[in-house]
């Protein structure tokens, strides 16, 4: 033994000569934790494409948010038909409005950024297209202000000016001036714990649902196995006794060999609770009540309906309202000044109970006129003013 890592000999002393012993000591040291990278591709692969909790949370938010209808208002008056609403309903030839918005919200949740490009076609036609976040870089001027998007596709590079031609939506990032912070990055440790627990359980199942043991060689006469004997014994164990198909197969030992099974403590085997705790952290980062995702434990809502209302109120509606406001500031001047986009909360099925309660309270308010009641619930006066 040459006394290398983790021990080093003192200056002036040499390592003792290597000697062969009949006994062996195995040291098992824990490695440093390995975490998933923060880039969009890694988060998409390890999160959305491999983790069921992340996949369902992202789809749940994106599908619910994309299903919220938008309304157009001009100087406080609702417009039943407008070219901007038609553009949102059919942003391009390949996507309907729901699919477009679902992908946009997915980019915001997975990357913290969403990039929309407006293309002017012949005859005054317009189309909206999403740019994949990992293919876009924000270009700045000499003062550090963002002025354009640099989009790359393979070896092709092009520049899209921010403003009328492109829109950059970003989640709040406390340490970056130009790029958003993805909610999944806040739950990155929980994501890796959940994925690694699944891999560990799968490895146990592949190994007959039990950990490995130790094959002890302790002959009465002393001595060690030769290199040839060691390799042959190792090959026989791997070929004949590993894998789920060979579970429970008896092991015949002789010549001073003994098998010592290595068990796991109940605490070590409590991966289910570890996965549930990691799942709750992931749901917390996305703002989805664990009850909706089917995660047991820590259910602070009395019923599913209450959890669903909280999901819409605290997660879906703020996301949609902020997106509609950004689109209003971007496309409003193109279609006419004073034009605003708002979400239509009355059409959300998940908030029907709250809407019925509001109408009941307003309807019982005898001190209000009919026009005042209509305004209280978000409708205009009967005379249209």
CORHUFEN-V477833 format. One record per residue. N is the residue number from 1. RES is the residue in one small letter. NEAR is the number of other C-alpha atoms within 8 Angstrom. D_LAST is the distance of its C-alpha to the last C-alpha in Angstrom with 2 decimals. Layout:
n	res	near	d_last
N	RES	NEAR	D_LAST
N	RES	NEAR	D_LAST
This chain:
n	res	near	d_last
1	x	7	92.26
2	x	7	91.46
3	x	9	89.31
4	x	6	86.31
5	x	5	82.72
6	x	5	81.97
7	x	6	85.34
8	x	7	87.19
9	x	8	90.85
10	x	5	91.84
11	x	4	93.15
12	x	4	96.80
13	x	6	96.77
14	x	5	96.76
15	x	8	95.22
16	x	6	97.71
17	x	6	98.96
18	x	6	97.05
19	x	5	98.70
20	x	4	98.03
21	x	7	97.45
22	x	8	97.29
23	x	5	94.13
24	x	5	90.67
25	x	4	87.66
26	x	4	84.12
27	x	4	81.50
28	x	4	77.86
29	x	4	75.56
30	x	4	71.76
31	x	4	70.12
32	x	4	67.23
33	x	4	63.85
34	x	4	62.40
35	x	7	58.62
36	x	9	56.35
37	x	6	55.31
38	x	7	51.83
39	x	8	51.04
40	x	10	48.52
41	x	7	51.23
42	x	11	53.19
43	x	15	50.19
44	x	10	49.11
45	x	9	52.64
46	x	12	53.54
47	x	14	50.12
48	x	12	47.98
49	x	9	50.96
50	x	9	53.50
51	x	12	51.83
52	x	9	50.12
53	x	10	48.10
54	x	11	46.62
55	x	12	46.07
56	x	9	44.19
57	x	12	42.14
58	x	13	41.01
59	x	9	40.24
60	x	8	38.43
61	x	12	36.05
62	x	13	35.64
63	x	9	35.07
64	x	9	32.60
65	x	14	30.62
66	x	13	30.69
67	x	7	29.33
68	x	12	26.05
69	x	9	23.34
70	x	10	21.14
71	x	12	17.48
72	x	14	16.25
73	x	12	13.24
74	x	10	12.70
75	x	6	11.10
76	x	5	9.32
77	x	6	8.09
78	x	8	10.65
79	x	9	13.17
80	x	6	15.22
81	x	6	18.06
82	x	8	19.34
83	x	7	22.96
84	x	9	22.91
85	x	11	22.22
86	x	10	25.00
87	x	11	27.27
88	x	8	26.83
89	x	9	27.52
90	x	10	30.64
91	x	15	31.75
92	x	9	35.20
93	x	6	37.59
94	x	4	39.37
95	x	10	36.62
96	x	11	33.53
97	x	11	30.65
98	x	10	31.92
99	x	9	35.45
100	x	11	34.37
101	x	11	32.36
102	x	12	35.17
103	x	9	37.70
104	x	10	35.57
105	x	13	35.27
106	x	11	38.97
107	x	13	39.89
108	x	14	38.04
109	x	13	39.81
110	x	13	43.23
111	x	13	43.40
112	x	14	40.75
113	x	16	39.61
114	x	16	37.65
115	x	12	37.81
116	x	11	35.52
117	x	12	36.53
118	x	11	34.39
119	x	9	36.48
120	x	8	35.65
121	x	8	37.13
122	x	5	38.04
123	x	4	35.42
124	x	6	32.71
125	x	7	32.81
126	x	10	32.33
127	x	11	33.80
128	x	11	33.70
129	x	10	37.01
130	x	10	38.19
131	x	11	41.33
132	x	9	43.71
133	x	11	43.89
134	x	8	47.70
135	x	9	47.84
136	x	11	45.61
137	x	8	46.58
138	x	10	44.46
139	x	9	45.94
140	x	10	45.67
141	x	8	46.53
142	x	5	49.26
143	x	5	47.06
144	x	6	46.25
145	x	7	42.60
146	x	10	41.64
147	x	10	41.25
148	x	11	42.02
149	x	13	42.91
150	x	12	46.44
151	x	12	46.56
152	x	10	49.94
153	x	7	50.98
154	x	4	54.72
155	x	5	56.36
156	x	6	53.36
157	x	8	51.32
158	x	7	48.17
159	x	8	45.74
160	x	11	41.94
161	x	10	40.12
162	x	12	37.43
163	x	7	34.05
164	x	10	32.72
165	x	10	35.44
166	x	13	35.63
167	x	11	33.97
168	x	9	35.99
169	x	10	34.63
170	x	11	36.96
171	x	11	37.37
172	x	6	38.36
173	x	9	42.06
174	x	4	43.72
175	x	4	46.65
176	x	7	45.34
177	x	5	43.17
178	x	6	42.43
179	x	10	42.73
180	x	12	41.05
181	x	12	42.83
182	x	13	42.92
183	x	11	42.58
184	x	13	45.72
185	x	9	47.78
186	x	8	47.22
187	x	11	48.76
188	x	10	51.52
189	x	8	54.36
190	x	11	53.04
191	x	14	52.69
192	x	10	56.31
193	x	11	57.61
194	x	13	55.94
195	x	11	57.26
196	x	8	60.71
197	x	11	61.01
198	x	8	60.33
199	x	8	62.95
200	x	8	65.44
201	x	9	65.00
202	x	8	65.44
203	x	9	68.61
204	x	11	69.98
205	x	10	69.43
206	x	9	71.22
207	x	12	74.05
208	x	12	74.59
209	x	9	71.94
210	x	8	74.29
211	x	9	75.18
212	x	7	78.30
213	x	8	81.62
214	x	8	84.62
215	x	8	87.83
216	x	8	90.60
217	x	8	93.95
218	x	10	96.67
219	x	9	100.12
220	x	5	103.07
221	x	4	105.05
222	x	7	102.25
223	x	7	101.11
224	x	7	97.97
225	x	7	96.64
226	x	6	97.47
227	x	6	94.73
228	x	7	95.54
229	x	8	95.48
230	x	9	92.17
231	x	8	90.44
232	x	8	91.91
233	x	8	90.79
234	x	8	87.28
235	x	8	87.04
236	x	9	88.29
237	x	9	85.68
238	x	8	82.80
239	x	7	83.99
240	x	7	84.99
241	x	11	82.99
242	x	12	79.48
243	x	9	76.36
244	x	10	74.82
245	x	6	77.18
246	x	10	80.15
247	x	9	78.78
248	x	4	81.59
249	x	6	84.37
250	x	4	87.54
251	x	5	88.91
252	x	4	92.69
253	x	7	93.99
254	x	6	97.49
255	x	5	99.39
256	x	9	97.92
257	x	11	94.27
258	x	10	91.89
259	x	8	88.17
260	x	8	86.02
261	x	7	82.56
262	x	8	79.78
263	x	6	77.15
264	x	8	73.69
265	x	6	72.80
266	x	6	69.98
267	x	6	67.95
268	x	7	68.50
269	x	7	67.46
270	x	8	64.18
271	x	9	62.10
272	x	6	59.64
273	x	7	58.40
274	x	11	58.40
275	x	11	56.22
276	x	11	53.84
277	x	8	53.58
278	x	12	52.93
279	x	14	50.31
280	x	10	48.46
281	x	10	48.51
282	x	14	47.10
283	x	15	44.31
284	x	10	43.60
285	x	11	43.34
286	x	12	40.76
287	x	9	38.81
288	x	13	39.64
289	x	12	40.91
290	x	14	44.56
291	x	11	44.08
292	x	10	41.82
293	x	11	44.56
294	x	6	47.26
295	x	10	49.04
296	x	8	51.06
297	x	5	51.23
298	x	5	48.89
299	x	8	46.24
300	x	4	44.15
301	x	8	41.59
302	x	7	42.40
303	x	6	41.29
304	x	9	40.07
305	x	6	36.51
306	x	9	36.20
307	x	13	37.66
308	x	11	35.25
309	x	10	32.20
310	x	10	33.79
311	x	12	34.43
312	x	11	30.79
313	x	9	29.51
314	x	9	32.17
315	x	13	33.12
316	x	12	30.85
317	x	10	27.33
318	x	9	28.42
319	x	9	30.15
320	x	11	27.25
321	x	10	24.69
322	x	8	27.15
323	x	9	27.86
324	x	12	24.24
325	x	11	23.87
326	x	9	27.11
327	x	10	26.09
328	x	11	22.83
329	x	9	25.00
330	x	11	27.53
331	x	10	25.76
332	x	13	22.43
333	x	10	24.15
334	x	8	25.92
335	x	9	22.90
336	x	7	20.73
337	x	7	19.87
338	x	8	16.95
339	x	13	17.29
340	x	11	17.69
341	x	12	19.25
342	x	11	18.85
343	x	11	20.77
344	x	10	19.54
345	x	8	21.40
346	x	7	20.43
347	x	7	22.76
348	x	9	25.72
349	x	5	28.33
350	x	8	30.16
351	x	11	27.36
352	x	9	26.79
353	x	7	28.67
354	x	7	26.51
355	x	9	23.31
356	x	8	24.88
357	x	8	25.97
358	x	9	22.52
359	x	9	21.03
360	x	8	24.08
361	x	8	23.76
362	x	10	20.11
363	x	8	20.89
364	x	6	23.81
365	x	7	21.98
366	x	6	22.24
367	x	4	21.02
368	x	7	17.39
369	x	7	15.02
370	x	6	13.62
371	x	9	10.04
372	x	9	11.99
373	x	11	14.17
374	x	11	11.66
375	x	10	10.54
376	x	8	14.32
377	x	9	15.25
378	x	6	12.91
379	x	7	10.31
380	x	9	6.55
381	x	10	5.74
382	x	6	7.58
383	x	4	5.71
384	x	5	3.81
385	x	5	0.00
